[in-house]
Amino acid sequence: MDEREKLRKFRELDDAFAEALRELEKPDSRLDIPTGPPVRSLEEREAEEAQQRQQAFEQRLKSLMSEYAQPRESVAALLRTMKTLGHIA
């Protein structure tokens, strides 16, 4: 693209931007400006990620229990012991 074409495109963009600003300044302006998806708070995202990690852990644990034929009670006892010894939080 040569310099003249770049300058023309810049002027078109500048004109379009100026027009949009003028429209926004009008008190009766009802522009439909897309805002994108709703913004979620950081707490909501962290809670969702924590829930996903919990679900992934539970699925993996169930898979291992099935693979090694371990009943729920023995796994629960093992986890309590590990927690008591400070190996898990």
Beta strands, then each sheet from edge to edge (+ up, - down):
end
